Amino acid sequence: MTIDELQERFNELRAKKWKGIDFDGSVEFTGFEYVGENSKIKFRVGNDTYTVYANRFYEANIIKEISPYANWPIDAKVLVWGENKNKNKRYFAGIHEDGRPMAWIGGATSWSDPTTFVWDYAELAED
């Protein structure tokens, strides 16, 4: 792992929301230590500080990612898109088991059609 790759990984982790697995507490990524393949990411949960190997970060089982869609209300107006980047107006239908956002088909809502589609990306839409 190069230092640029480590910096990119650190920034990627900081951009997401996290929570402790076995305890409550805010999670803050505080830095990294570059030592090639054994580079480490540093973070704080509550008052405790942890250092884990960057290439084995998810195996640490100390914190877990919170879906960015976790607090979105069902039927909220959203823009959804896939790899083609064409944004579509839809209504939010929840989170798929793989963590991706779902929306009701063709602009329907939970009141009008039970069929959903899984999208790669979503953002809340302005009224």
Secondary structure, DSSP 8 states (H G I E B T S, - for coil): --HHHHHHHHHHHHTSEEEESSS---EEEEEEE--GGG-EEEEEETTEEEEEEGGGGGGS-SEEEE-TTTT--TT-EEEEE-TT---EEEEEEEE-TTS-EEEEGGG--TTT---EEE-SEEEE---
